[in-house]
């Protein structure tokens, strides 16, 4: 598997540790030591994935992730400290694909990188394809777009995927764990609040009558079903 990684972290030790193993396993890589440099290299390079630290000078990782997600679905793995749970949840809300808690082993990072890239390259992992519509709402997973009355509505990639999952499987109840595993593709880590936050943000983007169709099954999860159907 040919992989080109952009490492964004202000700690030279992190770059050195990852570089040794990346070189050993034939993974191409470039380094950025602050948020602005990360954005500059992202725009100039052709990367398969970004390993992005949350705490960086000039522009922090959360803001870097937000800016990249405006126009790109490039996979992003966040590096976080154990004390940064709120930031980690926010990173998920903005569309991060995975996170790794420091301190970590370089082999763990390589395994996560390969897993995320495999999920992206093999779209059948989620079974998502095409477009699904309901009333004036249309979700096109190929274009990662949400249209309401044929007008685009801004949404993060993960918001599009969560809405597509529910809308394309009406009346099916999904637990938070199932949504996390299907959309993020790794074992649920206990952060159920990120699913709740995604649902809240998705509802806020929809017309009122469709908002009500995303039903909360208390103590379980969510489903898409309209009471007037």
N, C-alpha and C positions, 0 to 999 in steps of 0.2 A: 504494500500500500504506500503510494507516494503521498507524503504529508509535508506541508509547509506551515510552520507555526510562527505566530508573532507573540513573543513573550513580553508582557508589559508589567513591570514591577520595579520599584525604586531600590530594591535590595540587590546589590551585585552578587551576593552569595546565592540567591535564588537562581539568577541567570547562570552562574557558574555550575551549580549542581544540575540544573536541567540540561545545560549544554553538553555536559559530559555524557549523559545517557542518550540524549537526542543524537549526538554524533555516533555513539556506539550502535544505535539501531537505525541509522540512516535517515533520520528525520531532519529535514531542512528547517532552519530557524533563524529568526532575526530578533533583535532586542530593542526595547524602548524602556526608558527609565523614568518617564513621567507621562501624565495623561495627554499632553499636547503632542509629544513625540509619538505616542501610540496612535493618535488620530492621523498624524501626518503620514506615518508609515503604512497604516491601514489603507489610506487613500492612494498611496503610490504603489503598493505591493499587490501580489496575487496570492493571498493566504487561504489556507483551508480552515483555519481555526485560530482564535485568539485566546491566550491564557492571560487573564486580566486580574490584577490585584485591586481590591477595593480601595485601599488606602495608598494614594499616590499624590505627589505634589503637583501643583499647577491646576490640573483637572483630575478629580478623583474618578475611580473606576465606575461608580454608579453613573456619573454624568457621561463618561466615555461610552458606556453601554447604551445609554439613552440616545446619544447622537448617532451611533452606528445603526441602531434599530430604526431610525427614521427612514433609511433607504436601503437597508441590507438585512438579510437573514443569515449572515455569516455566523457559524457556531461560535459561542463564547462560553468559556469556562471561567468562573470567578474564583479567585483565591481569597479566602477570608480567615479572620481570626475567630476563635470560639466566642469572643465577646461581641461579635458583630452580627448577632442574629437578625436584628431589625434591618440592617443593611443587606443581609443575605436575602431576606424576604422581598425587599425592594428590588434587588437585582432580578429575582424571578419575575416580579411584576413587569419589569422592563424588557424581559425576554431572554435572560441568560438561560443557557441550556443545561448547565450543571454547576456545581460548586465543589471546591475542595478546601477542607479546613487545615490551616497551618498548625503545627508543622506536618509536613507530608513527605512521603517517599517519592523519589523521581519515577520509580516504576509504577506507582499508583497514578501519577499524572499521565504517563504514557498509556496506561490501560484505559483511563477515562477519555483521553483524546481519541483513541481508536474507537471506543464505544460510541462516542458522540458522532464522529464522522461516519461510522457505519450506519447509524440511524438516519443521518441526513442523506447519505448516498443511496440508501435502500428505502425508498418511500413506502414499500409494502410493509415495513415494520409497523406502521400505524394504520395501513389499509386506507389511507386518505387519497382521494382522487376526484377531480371534477368539481362541480358546483351543486349546491343545495339551496333551495329557495323556500320561503314561507311568507305568504302575503307579500308585503312590499320589501321584505328582507331577502338579500341574496349573499351567500358566503361562497367565495371562489377560492378553494384551497390551492389551486395551481398558481393563481396570481397573488395569493395571500391578501385578499381584499374583502371588505365588507361593504355592500351597497345597500342603501336605504332609499327607496324611490329612485333608483338608478344613480344616486349620488354617493360618492365614496365617503366612508367614515374612517377616521384614523384609528388604528388598533395595532397593538404589538403582535408579533407572530404567535405568541402563546395565547393571546386572547382570541385570535382567529381560529387557532386549532381547538381550543376548548369549546368555542361556540359551534364550530363545525361538527365536533364529536357529538354534542347534545342534539343539535338540529338534525343531523343525519340519522340519529337513532331515537326517534320520538318515543316517549313513554318508557324508555329504558332508564332505570335508576343506576347511577354510577356513584360509588363511594368516593370519598376524597382520595383514598389510596389508589383506586383504579384510575382515576383521572391523572394523578401524579405519574403513575407507572406508564400509562398510555402516551401521555403528552411529553413528559420529560424522559421517559424511557429508563429510569433507574429505580431501584427499590425505595419505597416511601420512607422518608427520614423523620417523620413526626411533625413536619411543618405544615399542618393542615390549613393554617391561616393564609398561606399563599393562594390556595384554591379559593377560599372564601373571598379574598381580595380580588382575584381575577373575576369571579362571578359578579361581584359588586360593580367592578369597572365595566364589565360587558353590559350589564343591565342598564347602566347609566347612558350607554351609547344607543340604546334601542328605543323605539316608540313605546309608549306606556302600555299599550295592549299586548305587545310582544314581551315586554319586560316580565309581565305576570306569567308568561308561559314557562319561564325558567323557574321551576319550583324547587324549593328547599324541602328535602325530606329530613326532618330533624333527627339528629343522631345517626344519620346514614350518609346522605350526600345530596345529589341533584338529579333532576330529570327535566326534559323539555316536553311539556304537555299543556295544551290550552283547554280550559274548562268549557269553552264554547264549541269545541270540536264535536 
